[in-house]
Amino acid sequence: MARSKEFEVNTVLNKAMDLFWRQGYEKTSMQELVSHMGIHRRSLYDTFGDKHSLYMEVMNRYKTIMTANIKNRVEQSNSAKQAIRQMFEMTIYLVGDQPKGCLMVNTAVELAMHDTDTAAFVNEDIFNSEKLFYELITSGQQTGEIAEHHDAELLSYYLNNAWIGLRVMVKTTDDKKKLEMIVNTTLAILN
């Protein structure tokens, strides 16, 4: 008879995500993962496989959480411009003890150049973000709040690039005023 798991998978994935997010993939050892996740090494291997497989599970978990958070912010916004601003502001104003920056951007910088699995995952995320920006821009253009002379596709690339840059910038400064001015300057293009 198979033993039942002594832990809830999403709970331990969240713990692994926190550690990877704070330290990075390469700097995080299996022993640190076992200790931080509060599970036995054998349970980690049996449930998730090796470190890389665990990391990919963490990335899937991260994507699920962030997609839900972004969707929630966008749906609660009164306009396309406000939704876009909300996406930028959620980068500046963290919830609780959330690590600074973005695990997806960290992954792009640390692993994507030499790991095809993470590169594909990051590229899919970039595509989805550009698609969301595109949808918001075209919606804003239809309502007249975003100027129609903008090429929505090019503007979606620009906004996504700026958003990625902001997710890097928040790791280097606690100056919220500076970060807010960067967001204001970036989003001024929408006028």
Beta strands, then each sheet from edge to edge (+ up, - down):
end
